[in-house]
């Protein structure tokens, strides 16, 4: 295996991991995906040849861009699938928190008011 094949294999593995993480909800934006791919491929470069990092980085940059471009449709699909349910859940939880706060305030107000009359 030459260096180009190694870089391509590493980029494919990282791309597959990023898609899985996006589907699991651990990566929520393209910025997070880009950062994840850059960090993973950067660590591979450091382990492989610390002295030739600049040369390998020049080789990996196109692979990183291609990996991100190849992942975009799957990640956008995962985000599109999970964003509405998560927004509905968060909205429902927020509404319940507001209603609970109103209920507690009302109960507190009524109980202190009854205490003053007696």
PyMOL commands that set and color helices and strands:
alter all, ss='L'
color gray80, all
select helices_A, chain A and resi 3-24+30-48+50-117
alter helices_A, ss='H'
color red, helices_A
deselect
rebuild
show_as cartoon
